[in-house]
Amino acid sequence: MTIVFKVSDNIKDKMIDYYKDLRRAKTPPYAIFQAMEADTLITLYESGKVMFQGVSADVDANIWVDLEKKLNNRIIDIAENQKIKDKYKEELNYFYSLPTIGSDEVGTGDYFGPIIVTATFVDKTKIDFINELGVKDSKKLTDEKILKIAPQLIKEIPYVTLTLNNKDYNKYQNIGYNMNKIKAILHNKVLYSITHKEEKYPYEKIVVDQFVYPRKYFEHIAEATEKVEDITFITKAESKCASVATASIISRYFFLKKMDELSQTLEMDIPKGANDVVDQVGIEIAKKYGFEKLNEIAKLNFKNTDKIKKALR
């Protein structure tokens, strides 16, 4: 059982004091504390929301519900909160089972390697298939798992993939396009391509994982002559929409392949991400192939470039 509600500031202070000796050593992100009392896990967040999890969650929660009523004359309806949560879950399940076209991208946080955007169409008849494969947000799957299941998805699921190499990415940056504008342009292209194929897919919604406000998204693609405008934007869409989850895996698969090709071409292991290891490899590449090589294989507007330049002086 999970119960969540927001507490008043005076109740928050009392909670902090009450659970001080029951706290866990590790605290989740944005949480003030996490404590264990008997079989109930209690997490109080900075926002004031408190979450009770466990068999007796309702018992522990009611202590604070009663205190809210006594001290603040505030009524918290746990049953109503649970109804809202159950309804939200039903909506997510409903959305996941809809026939949709969805798109997702990878590579935007990696100094090396391209940006890859994929759009897929997932019909109701394919839901069991992708569930059996363990499809979910590619960020929650290991690279080994993605390399294993993506070829099966590619065979069964209609998709369109677009790759933006870093030489072209840097050209976009030089004319003032920021990352969100570049992503919007790429999403629009794959969505237009898959919705205008000779084979017409019976989708009910087009879904994009929201990376920018819808109004801004359409501003970014205003100059495009071919547009897809009937879009549903959802945050964390990879976990809520089957086609977006599938698109994220296929995009990641092609990204991994491109990174392997790059490693073989340069005869060194090219790391993912944008960390200190990436800086060191960038320095090595610049020394071996010349700094201009980075224009072809790296996103030069990342802070890594300045670190590499500094090290080469």
Secondary structure, 3 states (H helix, E strand, C coil): CEEEEECCHHHHHHHHHHCCCCECCCCCCCEEEEEEECCEEEEEECCCEEEEECCCHHHHHHHHHHHHHHHHCCCCCHHHHHHHHHHHHHHHHHHHHCCEEEEEEECCCCCECCEEEEEEEECHHHHHHHHHHCCCCHHHCCHHHHHHHHHHHHHHCCEEEEEECHHHHHHHHHCCCCHHHHHHHHHHHHHHHHHCCCCCCCCCEEEEECCCCHHHHHHHCCCCCCCCCCCEEECCHHHCCHHHHHHHHHHHHHHHHHHHHHHHHHCCCCCCCCCHHHHHHHHHHHHHHCHHHHHHHECCCCHHHHHHHHHHC
